[in-house]
Amino acid sequence: MERPSIAQSAFDRPGVRVRTLATLRWIAIFGQAVTLVIVGLVMHYPLQWPSLIAAVLASAVLNFGLMTLHGRNARMQGNDLTLHLTFDLLQAGLLLFLTGGLANPFAILLIVPVTIAATLLPSRAMIMLGALAGVMLVILWFWAAPLPWEHGQPPVFPAIYRFGVAISLALAIGFLAIYLYLVSAEARDRARALVATDAALTREAKMSALGSLAAAAAHELGGPLGTIRLIAHSLNEALGDDPEFGDDIRLLASEAARSRNILVRIAKRAEAEDPYAMLGLDVLLYEVANSVAPARVPIRIDASAPQPQVRRSPELLHGLQNLVANAVRHAGSAVDLRASSSGGDVAISVLDDGSGFPADVLPHLGEPDLGPSHSGSGGTGLGIFIATTLIERTGGRLQFRNRAEGGAQVDVRWPRAHIEAIEEDK
């Protein structure tokens, strides 16, 4: 049970390796130094060298300290990462302030620290860096030093042009930050849900393997135990009336018989849990219904024969169990399971007579994390996402809808050729 929680914790704003952050900063430092050399020494534009060199050296010193103080595989996240990205944003802003502000074509690089924050930090830190970038745009618009120019005065851009540059950069920062934040959050939610799906599937497979192991153990122990019973029976016939050994021999015989009965029950239970690798779809529905028992409402099964043979896979079993359990949880008086096959399709429908899916939830069913605001009941929709993922692995497709007479309905449909092809595994 610990595996999902440990794995899921890795998806909560995982941060970044210190070496990765340092490498990115070295690339930025190299680009800044090369740009200053080309513009100031090759093209002979006048630059404020002391201030510019101090800004670049400050970034280099910070990077040396970062690589020295942290191990090779150390990770940075939370407030530490926020502070480093804030420094990078301020350093880039200072360089732009000294070299023309928004008239400098490299002003677009203000986007970088904010977009990195959007993928690695919580929304509060991302908003803070975005607001800082907005303040810096205002400062660069009104108070930045003139653009370095080779001869005479630099060109004066109209105020409307500088205003347009500021607005375009602000919109670009905002759009990219929000887009990357939403995409990365969705990817983390899906990865977290897939971890839960794999954990559930692994648990189902382990239970199935445990039943097979129990059956094999019962079979292997049956031979030696039968020999012990035979010897005990012979001893009982020969020495049963002996006052010294009679009681012990009868106890040995009774314990051997009791052990044999235990092995028989284990074998029967294992056989009941995994009786056949292949079975009809209607039989599978009965097994799914029995696995949900005791249910708070009756589960009725309607399966028109003949039904295709399918492989009794953990994906199919666990996916259908999740759907049926969800229907039982919300049903008013009964849940219906219907299996049908016609033409090129095979279908299973799970119907209940409850209140149905809320209208705002219905379009989002199957997503990894609906959240309490969508689910209404406090659930996150993870169970339905797991069912959807597992059934889609078998080739099925799900459709969620509300019934006209009231209640919810989930339709699962497979291409007949696809699901019947599994019969080749027999």
N, C-alpha and C positions, 0 to 999 in steps of 0.2 A: 504493500500500500504506500510505501514511501517514495517509490520511483516517480509517480506523476508529480508529487509536490516538489521533489528535488529538481526534476526537469523543468517544471513550469516556472520555478524561481529564476531560471536562466533566461527567461523571455521577458522579465520585467525590467525594461530599460537596461540592457546588458552592458552598456558602456563600450569601451574600445581598448585594445591593447596599447600600452604605453609606447611600444616600439612603432606601432602604426601611426599614432599621433605624432611622435617625434619625426618619423619619415616624412609625413605630410608637411610638417613645419620646415624641415630642411629643404624640401622642394620649394616652398614659398620663399625662404631666405635666399636660396640660390637664384630664384627668379627676380627677387628684388635687387640683389647685388648686381646681377648682369644688366638689368634695366638701368640702374644708376650709372654703371660704367659706360654703357652705350650712349645714354642720353647726355651725361656730363662730360665724359672724356673723349668719346669718338665724335659725337655731334656738337660738342662744345656749347651745350645749353647751360646757362647759369643755374646752379643748384645751391641750396643751403646745406652744404656738406656736413658740418658738425652735427646738426640736428638729425639729418637723415642717417648718417653712419651710426649715431647713438641709438636710433630706433631699431636698426637692423642688428646691431651688436647686442642689444637687450634681448631680442628674440633668440639670438644664437646662444647667449649665456643661459637663458632659461632652458633651452633645449639640452645643452650639456648637463645642466643640473638634473633635468628630468631623466635622462638616460643613466646618469650616475647613481641616483638615489633609488631607482626602481629596478627590479629584476627584469630579466628578458621577457618573461611571460606574464608580468604584472598587468592588471587591468585597471583602467581609470573610469570612474562613473560618478554620478551624483554631483555634489558641490565642487569637488576637485576638478572634474571635467568642465563644469560650468565656468569656473574661474579661468581655466586655460583658454577656453573659447572666447571669454570676455577679453582676455589679454590680446588674443589674435585680432579680434575686431577693433579694439582700441589702437593697436599698433598699425593696422592697415589704415584706419581713419587718420592717424597722425601723419603717415606718409602722404596720404592724399591731401591733407590740410596744408602741407608744406609744398605741394607740387600742383596747385591749381584747383583743388577741390573737385566739383562736379564737371569742370572742363577737362579734367584728366581722363583719358579713355580707360584707364585701369580702375575707375570707380566701380565698375561692375563686380570687382572682387569682394566688395562688402557683402555680397550674397553668401559667400562660402561658409563663414562661421555659423551663420544662422541656419543654413540648410543642414550642416553637420549636426547642430543641436536638435533639429527636428527629427532626425533619425535615431538619436542616441539618448536624448534627455526627456524628462517629463514635460508636459505642456507648459507648466509654470516657468521653467527655465527657458524654454523656447520663446515664450511671450516676452520674457524679460530681455533676452538678447535682441528680439525683433524691435522692441521699444527703444533699446539703446541704439540700434542701427538707424531708427527713425530720427532720434535726436541728433545723431551724427550727420545725417543727410541735411538737416536744417542748418547745422553749424557750417558744413561744407558749402552750402548754398549762399550763406550771407557773409561769412567771415574768413573763408579760406584765402591763403596767399595767392597772388597772381600766378597764372600758368607760366612756367619758365619758357623764355623765348630767346632765340639766337640773336636777333638784331632788333633793337627798339622795343616798343611796347607790344605786349601780346595782344592778340585779337580780343575784343570785348564782345562777349555773346549777349544777345538780348535777354532781358529778364524773363520773358515768356519761354525762351529756350531753356534757360537754367531751371525754371519751374517745371517744365516738361520732363527734363532729365531726372529731377528729384522725384517727381510723381512716378515715372516709369520704373525707377529703381525701387521705390517703396512698394509698388504693386508687384514687381518681380520677386522681391524678398518675401512679401506676404503670401503670394500665390505658391511659390516653391516650398516655403516652410510648411504651409497648411497641407499641400499635396503630399509632400514626403512624410509628414507626421501621420496622416491618415493611412497612407499606403503601408508604412512600416508598422503601424499599430494593427492594421488588418492582418498583415503577414504574421505578426507575433501571436495574435489571437488564433489564427488558423493553425500555426505550428503548435501552440499550447493545446488546442483541441485535438489535433492529430496525435499528440503524445498520450492524451487520455484515451483516444480510440485504440491506439496500439496497446496500451496497458490493459484495456478491457479485453481486447482480442487475445493478448498473451495469457491473461487470467483464464479465459474460456478454454484456450488450448491446453493450459496446464491442468485444468480440471478434467478435461477429456483424457489427457495422457495419464493422469493419476488413476482414473477408472480402468484404463487398459492395463496399467501396472498392477492394480489390485487383482484384476481377473487373472493375469499371468501368474502372480504370486499364489493365488488360490489354486490354480491348476498344478503348479509345480509342487506345492506342499501337500497336495492331495495324495500323491503316491506314498511318500514316507509315512504320512499319518495313517493311511490305510494299512500299511505294514505293522505299525504300532498297535492298531486296533486288533489286527489278526493275532498278533503275539499275545496281547492282553486277553483276548478271548480264549486262546489255548491255555494260558496260565490259569485263567479263572476255572476252566474245566478241570484242570489237573490239581490245582491248589486252592480252589475257592473255599473249601471247608477247613483249610488249615488255620488254626487259631492265631498263629504268629503272622502269616503273610496274606491271609484271605482278605482282610479289610483293605490293605494297600493295593492288592491286585484289582479289586472291584473299583476302588477310587481311580486307579490308572485307566481302567476301561471306560468309566463314566466321563473322565476329563478328556480322553481321546475322542469320544463321541461328541462331547460339547465343542471341542475344537473343530471337528469336521462340520458341525452345523454352522459354526461361525464362518468358516471358509465358504460354505455353500451360499450363505446370505451375502457375503462380499461379492462372490461371483455373479449372483443374480442382480445385485445392485449395479455392478459395473456393466453388466449386459443391458440393463434397463437404461443406463445413461448413454450408452453408445452401442445400440443394438445392430445397426446396419450402417455401412458407409454410404449406401445408396437407398433412397426410399422415395415413395410418391409424395408429391407436393401436398396432397390432402393429409397424409400421415404426418408430414412435417408440421402442419398447422395444429394438429392435435398435440404434438409434442411441445410446440411453443405455448399453447394454451395451458397445458399441464405445468410448464415451468413457471408460469406466472401465479399459479395457485399457491395458497388460497386467495382468490380474488374477491374484492368487495362487491362485485357484480358478476352475474353469470357471463361466460364467454360462449357464444353460439357459433358453430362452424357450418358453413354451407359450401361444399365442394362437389361440383358435378364431375363424375367420372367420364372417361379416364383422364388421369392427371399424369404429367410427365414425371419421369424419375430424375431426381436431383441429388447432388452430392451433399451429405450432411456436414456442411462446413461451419466452422465457428463464426465466420463472417455472416452467413445467412441466418444462423440461429440467433446470434446476439443482436443483429440488426432488427429482425422481426420481434424479438422479445422486448426491445426498447420501445418499438412502436405500440405493441399491445399493452405494455405496462403503462405507457402514457395515456392510452385510450381508457384503460381501467381506472386510472387516477381521476379522470375528468368526466367519466360517463355518469348518466343519471340512473339507469336501471339495467343496462345490458351493453355488451360489446359484441359485434358481429365480425367474423372473419370469413371472407368469401374468396374462393379460388376458382378461376375460370381459364379456359384455353380455347382460342378460336383463331383460325387463320394462321398468321405468323407470329402471334403474341401469346404470352402466358402472363396472367395478372393475379395479384392478390390485393384485396381491399380490406382495410381496417376501419370499421365504422363504430361510432358511439353516439349516444343520444344526450350528450351533455350540452353545454352552452356554446360549443364550437370554438373555432380559433378567433381571437380578437381581430378586428379588421386591420389594425395597425401592425399586428404581428404577422399576419398571413403572408405578405410579400417577402418577409425576411426569414421564414422558416427554412432550416437547413444551413443557416449561417452559423459560424462557430461561437459567437457570443452575442446573444440578443440583448443581454443586460436586463436588470429589473424593470427599467422604464418601458421596455418593449414587452417583456413576458407577463407583466401584471401580477403574477403569482409569486414573484421573487426569484423564479428560476432564470437560468441564463440561456436556455435552449441547447445546452451541451448534449443532452440525451438524444434529441432529434438530429443534431449534427452528426453524432456518432453513428446513429442508425443510417442516416443518409450516406455517410462515407463507406460504411461496411457493405451496404446493399449495392452501392455503385461499384464496389470492387467485384461483385458477382455479375456485373453487367446490367443491373436493374436501374430504372429511373423512377423517381418519386414525384407525385403531384399531390399537393395539399389543397383542400377546399372545404367549404362548409356546405352541409346538406340543406336542401330547401325546406325539409320538414324539421330541421333543427339537429344540431350535433355536428361533429367533425368527421371528415373522411380522408384517409390517406390511400392513394392508389399506387401500387408498385407494379411496374410492367417490365418484362424481359422479352427480347426477341426470342421466339420459340426455338429457332435454330441454335441460338447461343446457349440457352439453358439446357436444351436437350443434348447438346454436344458434350456436356459434363458427363453424360452417361458413358462416354468412351473411357472414363477413368476407372470404370468398374473392373 
